[in-house]
């Protein structure tokens, strides 16, 4: 792709939100994201970058982020730079096609939209699976495990004693949904 083709593709996709910084940079800024398109000094490599989250927020999920790079992100990657978790795509500009360029942009926008939610949810699922495994090893049923959780919340072992009845009920309903969803998947 030539720089002119990059400009044309970005303008077609994002309209007047494209800022051109000739000869080697473009920026698209909206209320939801900031996409940077940079060419190397010799103009042979293209890099697309989108900030995902501040590094301190992302660090607890480092293992999941690295696993996602290996298993899920396809042509894009997560990377840390200047205390920010970025979504990154790199390509030799001479072999880059319009379809690959557009696919990389879509994948980066999806990473941005997902933010850290996926990693947080995976972490929570892992912890719930551990609870289910412990309950099953003790011979508890799903109903007995839910009763134990209800008792823990009522006694203030989990949650807070000052928790309202509605809040406690909503929390326990969320526990029930997650336990029912994951219970059949956990084997001991």
Order of alpha helices (4+ residues) and beta strands (2+ residues): alpha-beta-beta-beta-beta-alpha-alpha-beta-beta-alpha-alpha-alpha-alpha
